[in-house]
Amino acid sequence: MRCLIVDDNPRFLRAARSLLEHQGITVVGVASNSAEALQRAEELQPDVTLVDIDLGGESGFELATRLHQDGPHRSRVILISMRSREDYGDLIAASRARGFVSKTALSAGAIQQLLTDAG
């Protein structure tokens, strides 16, 4: 599975990349904002894109919609956050994302489970 990670925290990007690669997911790239994410998604065509809900002033929900709609690089999106699912309940349900994983529960298994359940 080829994955793109979008988060504005460089430490989290490094840690998540290391964790997921150790668990067998190929992290093809990272991005720290929406413009970078859209460009990387088009270039790299990942199987799944992990998108932080709070991108330092940008909306991860809006990015999820754009990744789902824009061009031939449509990507399956999973939203991530340090906050809990309950904090965003209705917004997650209304989004185009396949689901949500807390950053503390992030794993290859959690990603694969969401993709299997959603499709």
QUITAPE-V327863 format. One record per backbone hydrogen bond with DSSP energy under -0.5 kcal/mol. NH is the residue of the N-H (numbers start at 1). CO is the residue of the C=O. E is the energy in kcal/mol with one decimal. If there is no record, write none. Layout:
# QUITAPE-V327863
nh co e
NH CO E
NH CO E
This chain:
# QUITAPE-V327863
nh co e
3 26 -3.0
4 48 -2.0
5 29 -1.9
6 50 -2.9
7 5 -0.5
7 31 -2.4
10 8 -0.7
13 9 -2.4
14 10 -2.2
15 11 -2.3
16 12 -3.3
17 13 -2.3
18 14 -2.3
19 15 -2.6
20 16 -2.8
21 17 -2.6
22 18 -2.2
23 19 -1.3
24 21 -1.5
25 20 -2.6
26 1 -2.5
27 25 -0.8
28 3 -2.0
28 26 -1.0
29 3 -1.0
31 5 -2.2
37 33 -2.3
38 34 -2.7
39 35 -2.0
40 36 -2.8
41 37 -2.7
42 38 -1.9
43 39 -2.4
44 40 -3.4
45 41 -1.9
47 2 -1.9
48 2 -1.8
49 76 -2.9
50 4 -2.9
51 49 -0.5
51 78 -2.5
52 6 -2.4
53 80 -2.4
55 53 -0.8
55 58 -2.0
56 54 -0.6
58 55 -0.6
60 53 -2.9
60 58 -0.6
63 59 -1.9
64 60 -2.4
65 61 -1.9
66 62 -2.4
67 63 -2.9
68 64 -1.7
69 65 -1.8
70 66 -3.0
74 71 -0.9
75 67 -1.2
76 47 -0.9
78 49 -2.5
79 99 -2.6
80 51 -2.5
81 101 -0.9
87 84 -1.0
88 84 -0.5
88 85 -1.6
89 85 -0.8
91 88 -1.0
92 88 -2.3
93 89 -2.3
94 90 -2.1
95 91 -0.8
95 92 -0.9
98 77 -3.6
99 77 -0.6
101 79 -2.3
103 81 -2.7
105 102 -1.4
106 103 -0.8
111 107 -2.0
112 108 -2.7
113 109 -2.4
114 110 -2.0
115 111 -2.3
116 112 -2.2
117 113 -2.9
118 114 -2.3
119 115 -0.9
